[in-house]
């Protein structure tokens, strides 16, 4: 079972994924240059990581808490941090994306919740 802890200065949430795959990918900061004689060389700069996962069904309260992290990126200019201990990911600042809310019953259950996290650095508040 994987656990992802999401946190910022306002809240902390732990999500458990018992049977759901967690995808980890690498984003390359590199530029391939082709010379006139068609040889190739690459300027390597850096790499960043990205993670994505989904949950088939989530309670309304859990979705609202998760959406709080997403919304604070736009209202407080605050990126969340994630920890995935099983993968050695500890307190990594990420840009978070969240799928639309798809309510499936009168209890507010949300279906097919997808989350994407892209490693980055903490941006600063506008004007500071």
N, C-alpha and C positions, 0 to 999 in steps of 0.2 A: 504494500500500500504506500502510495506517495502522499505526502502532506506538503502543501504550499502555505507558508505564512506570508500574508500581505500586511504591510504596516506603513503608516505615515505618522506625522506628529499628532494626528487627531484620533486614530483608531488602529486596532490590530485584529486580524481575522485569520483563522486557520481553516483551510479547506482540505478535506480528505478525498482522495481518489482511489477507491478500492479496486475497480476493474476498468478504469478508463486509461487509455494510452496517453502518455505525456510526450510531446515531441520537443526535442531540443535541436536547434540548428545553429550554424555559425554564419555570421554575416561578414564577408571579406571586405576589407578596405584595401583594394589593390587595383592597379591600372595596368592592363596589358598594352604594350607599345609594339607596333609592327614597324620595322625599319624598311627603307626602300628596297633592300635586297630580300625582303620577306622573312627576315629573322624576327624573333620575338624576345622581348625582355619584359619583366614585370617590376613595377614599383610597388613594393609592399609597404603598407602603412600600419594597419592594425586589424584586429578582428573583434567583433562583439558577438554576444550570444543572444538567442531568442528562444522563447518557450511558448508553446501553445497547448491548450487542452480544452476539453468540454465536459460538461456534466449533463446527463440526460434530463434530470428533473432537480429543481432547487426550490426551496421554500421562498415565499415572498419576502420574509425578513432577511434571509441570507442574501437574496438578490439585491435588496435595497442596500444592505451593508456593502456589498461588492460594488454596486453602482456609486456609492459614496466615494470610494477610492478613485473611480473613473472621473466623476464630476469635479473632484478637488483639483485635478490636473488643469481644469479650465477656470475654476473660480478662485483658487488660491495659488495657482501656478506651482503646485506641489506634486511631484512624481512620487508614487509609492515605491517601497522597497520590497523585495521578495527574498524568502529563504526557502530553499529546497534541500534540506540537510542530506538526504539520501544521494543527491548529486553533487554535494560539496558546494552548493550555491548559498552564500551567507551574506545577507544584507545588501543585495545588489539593487541599485537604483534602476527602475525600468519605466518605459513609456507603456501604458496599458491601453489595450483596446478591448471593447466588450460588445457582444452581440446584442441585437435588439431584444426587448422583453417580449416573450411569447407566452401569455397567460393561457393555461389550458383548463382551469376549473374555477369554481367559485371560492376556493380557498386561496387563490392567488398563486398557485404553483406555476413556476416558470420552466418551460421546456427548452432543451437544446441551448444551454448557456455555453458560449464559447468565449475564452479569454486568450489574449495574446499579450506577451510581455517581451519588450525589446530592451536590452541592456543599453544604458546611456549614462550621462552624468546629470546631476541635479541642476535644473535651470534656475536662474535667479528671478525674483519678483521684478515685474516691470518698474522701471524708474529707480531701482536700488543699485 
